[in-house]
Amino acid sequence: MSTTELAWFKSSYSGTQGDDCVEVAVTAQAVHVRDSKDVERLPFAVGREGWSRFLSFAADA
């Protein structure tokens, strides 16, 4: 699956004022992350377990 075919979404915490934000798309194998202001830049992918650890870390920060 190409990254253009993924279902990208922004956090519900993202503003509607054109704020800088990231978008994510979840697949069975990975979580893909991209810059919402520069969707032409290649996204990166993180394993689902790594993404879960990142979210836990961010929630504790």
C-alpha positions in Angstrom: 0.0 0.0 0.0 1.4 3.4 -0.9 1.3 6.2 1.6 -1.1 8.1 -0.7 -3.7 5.3 -0.2 -3.5 5.5 3.6 -6.3 7.1 5.7 -4.5 10.0 7.4 -5.9 11.8 10.4 -4.9 14.5 12.9 -5.4 14.5 16.6 -8.6 15.9 18.0 -6.3 18.3 20.0 -5.2 19.9 16.7 -6.4 23.4 16.2 -8.2 24.6 13.1 -6.1 27.8 12.9 -3.5 26.2 10.5 -1.3 25.1 13.4 1.6 22.9 12.8 0.6 19.3 13.3 1.4 15.8 12.5 -1.0 13.3 10.9 -1.0 9.5 11.4 -2.2 6.6 9.5 -2.5 3.1 11.1 -2.0 -0.2 9.3 -1.7 -3.7 10.6 2.1 -3.5 10.6 2.9 0.2 11.5 1.9 3.7 12.3 2.8 6.1 9.6 3.6 9.7 10.6 3.8 12.8 8.4 3.9 16.6 8.6 0.4 18.0 7.9 2.0 21.2 6.5 4.3 19.3 4.0 2.4 16.2 2.8 4.8 15.9 -0.1 7.6 15.0 2.3 8.0 11.3 2.8 6.4 10.1 6.0 8.1 7.7 8.4 6.8 4.5 9.9 7.0 3.2 13.4 6.1 -0.3 14.6 2.9 -0.5 16.5 4.7 -1.5 19.7 7.1 1.4 19.4 4.2 3.8 18.8 2.4 2.5 21.9 5.5 3.1 24.0 5.9 6.6 22.6 2.2 7.5 23.5 2.7 6.2 27.0 5.9 8.3 27.4 4.1 11.4 26.0 1.1 10.9 28.3 3.5 10.7 31.3 5.4 13.9 30.3 
